[in-house]
Amino acid sequence: MFIEVVAAVGVFGVVAVGLSPTLLSARKVADLTKNQSIATSLAEDKIEQIRTLSSVTTGSDGPLNADGTSGGIFTRAWTVNSNVPTSGVNQVVVTVSWNDRPNPSSVTLVTLASP
């Protein structure tokens, strides 16, 4: 019986070591997906804010937390291009960026808004 237990522990150890890179990779992908979702939400929030204002200029803010308060890992920048693509319409470009170990990542949303 002792030999079966030792063999089972050995097999478990080999399987666990073999799966650990897969589990670490899955965790990294989950973190990236979470950050992309937060960044998209922050960009959408800024677009909606810009739509409610009568006059908007290019700007940036950050670092931001997921809820938009200061102090997190996200930086948000926006550009308002007047009369693009046609007169009376503004093109709004919002980019949210963050460092995702070790590479920088970003999400960019583009929309049109009436001034």
C-alpha positions in Angstrom: 0.0 0.0 0.0 2.9 2.4 0.8 4.2 1.9 -2.8 0.8 2.9 -4.3 0.7 6.1 -2.2 4.2 7.0 -3.2 3.5 6.4 -6.8 0.2 8.4 -6.7 2.0 11.3 -5.0 4.7 11.1 -7.7 2.2 11.1 -10.5 0.4 14.1 -8.9 3.6 16.0 -8.6 4.5 15.5 -12.3 1.0 16.5 -13.4 1.0 19.6 -11.1 4.4 20.7 -12.4 3.3 20.2 -16.0 0.1 22.2 -15.5 1.6 25.2 -13.6 2.7 27.1 -16.7 -0.7 26.7 -18.1 -2.3 28.0 -14.9 0.0 31.0 -14.8 -0.7 31.8 -18.4 -4.5 31.6 -17.8 -4.1 34.0 -14.9 -2.2 36.5 -17.0 -4.9 36.4 -19.7 -7.6 36.8 -17.1 -5.8 39.9 -15.7 -5.4 41.4 -19.2 -9.0 40.8 -20.0 -10.1 42.4 -16.7 -7.9 45.5 -17.4 -9.2 45.8 -21.0 -12.8 45.8 -19.7 -12.0 48.5 -17.1 -10.2 50.6 -19.7 -13.1 50.3 -22.1 -15.5 51.4 -19.4 -13.3 54.4 -18.5 -13.2 55.4 -22.2 -17.0 55.1 -22.5 -17.4 57.2 -19.4 -15.3 60.0 -20.9 -17.2 59.8 -24.2 -20.5 60.2 -22.4 -19.1 63.1 -20.3 -17.9 64.8 -23.5 -21.3 64.4 -25.2 -23.0 66.3 -22.3 -20.6 69.3 -22.5 -21.1 72.2 -24.9 -17.4 72.9 -25.3 -14.6 70.3 -25.0 -10.9 70.5 -25.6 -8.2 67.9 -25.8 -7.0 66.7 -22.4 -5.9 63.9 -20.2 -6.3 62.6 -16.6 -4.9 59.9 -14.4 -3.7 57.8 -12.9 -7.2 56.4 -12.4 -8.8 53.5 -10.5 -11.4 51.3 -12.1 -14.2 53.6 -10.8 -12.6 56.7 -12.2 -11.1 58.0 -9.0 -7.5 59.0 -8.8 -4.7 56.8 -7.8 -4.9 53.7 -10.0 -2.9 52.2 -13.0 -5.0 53.7 -15.8 -4.2 56.9 -17.7 -6.9 58.5 -20.0 -6.3 60.9 -22.8 -8.8 62.4 -25.3 -8.7 64.4 -28.5 -11.6 66.4 -30.0 -11.2 67.1 -33.7 -13.7 69.8 -34.6 -15.6 69.6 -37.9 -14.3 66.1 -38.7 -15.4 64.3 -40.8 -17.9 67.0 -41.8 -18.9 70.5 -40.6 -20.9 70.5 -37.4 -19.6 67.1 -36.2 -16.7 66.5 -33.9 -14.6 63.3 -33.9 -13.8 62.2 -30.3 -10.8 59.8 -29.7 -10.4 58.5 -26.2 -7.4 56.3 -25.3 -6.9 54.6 -21.9 -3.5 53.1 -21.3 -1.9 51.1 -18.5 1.2 48.9 -17.9 0.4 45.3 -18.0 3.5 43.5 -16.7 5.8 44.1 -18.5 4.2 45.5 -21.6 2.1 48.7 -22.0 -1.4 48.2 -23.1 -4.2 50.5 -24.3 -7.8 50.7 -25.5 -8.9 53.4 -28.0 -12.5 54.3 -28.8 -13.5 56.7 -31.5 -16.9 58.3 -31.9 -18.6 61.3 -33.5 -20.5 63.9 -31.5 -22.4 67.1 -32.3 -21.1 70.2 -30.5 
